[in-house]
């Protein structure tokens, strides 16, 4: 057992709780500071995030606010989420500082890259959704709008919709990390996961149908990356096992 683990084990529970409270306060302070810095640009942020839909609206049409408070609450909510995403590296740094003393040296060598990889993959999933999935999906929705129906989306409903998709794609892109953890923890092995590949592929498309709108484009755009990322996770497990 490492010296750091010995020291962590000797710390009283009150010291652990005090350290946890201190780190939580730091996290809240960071989020609040980032939010205050972004809030003056809240309207600009919403204009940017709504661009994938607005480009497909009919000429002369616009997004609407069906609630009195939506023009304020929708940009406010978006700014709060952006503050959380921007502050995520610092939040993970605080989380790492709390758990690292209780880990073995070998575990620390694995845990830190996993933390970094998880946030990079989550950002990558969000970027994939915004730049590739949204344009294709909203273009499809605009193309199937019935004659006589004008496409005018509420700003609050649109924000809830895209935040749900951001979360879905962000979590889906965590598959390599989840695959690695499952193998590294000894819950299964690479050979078993490879034999389960057909079931994994079917599962990816089922998840795609559940988490995305009912059109084949967005479902495929989520399912295929999930399958590819599963293969990346298997490759990473094999490389680490050979290196070990």
N, C-alpha and C positions, 0 to 999 in steps of 0.2 A: 504494500500500500504506500502510495506516495506521501510525502510530507504535507502537501496541500490537503490531501484527503484526511490525514491525521488531525490537522488543525481544524478542518471543517467539522470533523466528528466531535472535537472537544468544545466547539462553540455552543453555548447554551441556546435553548430554543428562543429565548427573548432576544438574543443577539441576531438570530436568523430573521425573526419577525421585524426587528428594527431595521435591518439591512434591506429587507423586502419593502418595507414602507418607504424608506429613503429612495429606493430605485423607482418605485411606483410614482412618487411625487416628481422625480426627475422626468419620467416619461410624460406625465400630464403637463408639466411645465414646457417640455419641448413641443408637444402637440399644440398647446395654447399659443406659444410664440410663433410657430409656423402658421397657424390659423390666422393670427393677427397680421402676419406679413402678407398672406394671400387674400384676405377678405376684401381689401380695396379693389382687387381684380376679379371679384366673384362673378360679375356680369360677363366679363371677358372670358372667364373659364367656362361658363355655361354656353356662351356663343360658340366656343371652340368645340365643346363636347357634343353639341347638337348639330354640328356641321354635317356629319354623315347622313342624317335624316333630312336636313333642310335642303340639301342639294337635289333631292328627289321629289320635293314637294312641287305640285303644279304651279305654273307661273301665276303670280299674284297671291298664292296661298302662303300662310305662315303658321307657326305653332301658336297655340292658344293657352290661356290660363283660365280654367273653369272655377278655380277657387280664388277668393279675395286675397288670401295670403300667399298663394303660389309664386307670384313674381318675386317675393322676398325669400320664402322658405326653400324653394328649389335651388337657387344659387347658394344659399346658406348651407344647405345639406351637402351640396357638391363640394364646397370649399372645405367643410369639415372632413369629408372623405379624402380629399386631396391632401390635407394636412396630415392625416393618418398615414397615407401612402408615402408621402415625402419623408416623414419622420421615422419610417420603419427601420432603416439601418441603425439609427441611434437607439431605437427601442430594442432591437435585437442585441445591440452591444450591451445594454443594461441587463437583458435576460442572460446573456452569456456570462457577464460578470457575477451574476447570482449563482448560476449552476456550476460554473467551471471549477470552483474549489472542491466540490464534492465528486469530481470525476477522476478516474484513473488516467494516467498519462496516455495510454492507448486510446481511451475513450475521448479525451480532449482532442487528439489528432484527428478523429473522425467527426466529432460533434461540430467543431468550428466550420469546417468546409461544408457540412450539411446545412448549417444555419445560413451561410452565405449563399449556397446554391438554392436554398428554398426561396429566399427573397428575390434572387435574380430570376428564377423560373416564374415566380408569381408576377413580377413586372413583365416578363416576356409573354405570359399568357394574356395579360391585359392589353399589351401592345398588339399582339396577334389579333385579338378581338376587335380592337379599334380600327386598325389599318386594313385588315383583310376581311374579317367576318361582317362587320357592320355595313360597309358599302355594298357587299353582295346581298346581304339580307334585306336591307332597306330598299335596294333596287328591286328585289323580287316583290316585296310587299307593294311598292308603288305600281309595279307592272300588272298586278292582279286586282287592283282597285276597281270595283264595278263601275260601269258608266253611270253617271248621275250622282256619284258619291265623291265628295271633295275630301281629300286626305288632309286633316288638320288635327295634330296630336297635342294633347295636354302636356305642358312642360313638366308637371310633377309626375305624371304617369310615365313619361319618357325617361325621366331620371331614374325612377325605380326599376324600370325595365333594363336599362343599360348597366346599372349597378349590379343587378342580379347576374347579368351575363359576364360582367367583369369578374365577379366572384367565382362563377362557374368555370370560366377559362383559367383564372388564376389557380384555382384548386386543381383543375385537371392537369395543369403543367407541373404539379408537384409529384406526379406519378414516378419519375425516376428516383426522387428522394424516398418516397414511400416504399418502392420496390427494394431499394438498397437497405433500408432499415429492417424490412421484413427478413431479408436474407442474412444481414449482419447479426440480427438478434437470434438467429437460429430457428425461426419459426418455420422456415422452409428452405429449399436450396434452389440453385439456378436450374438444375436439370428438371426439377418438378415444375417450375414456372414455365420452362420451355415446352414441356409436354402439355401444359395448360393453355398454350397460345391460342388455339381455336376458341376456347371459352372466353378468353380475355378479349379477343376481337369482337365477338358477339356482345360481350358486356359493354365494350366501348360504344357500340352503336346504340345499345339500350340506354346507356347514360346520356348519350347525345340526344336521343328522342325525349328523354325526361327533362333535361336541363335547357333545351333550346326551343325556339318556336317551331310549330309543326310544318316546317318546310325542309326538303331534302338537302338544300345547300348548307344551312347553318348546322344541321345535324351531322352532315359529313365533315364539315369544317372543324367540328369539335371531336368527332370520333377518330378520324385519321391521325391528328396530332397525338391523341391519347395513346393510340396503338404504337406510333413511332417512339413516343417518350417511354413507353413500357420497354421497348427494345433497347433504348438507350440505358435504362436502368439495369437491364440484364447485362449489357456490355460492361457497365461500370462495376457491377458485382463480380464479373469474371476477371476483370483487370485487377481489382483490389485483392481478390483471392489469390491470383498468381503472384502478385507483388508480395503478399504476406507469406 
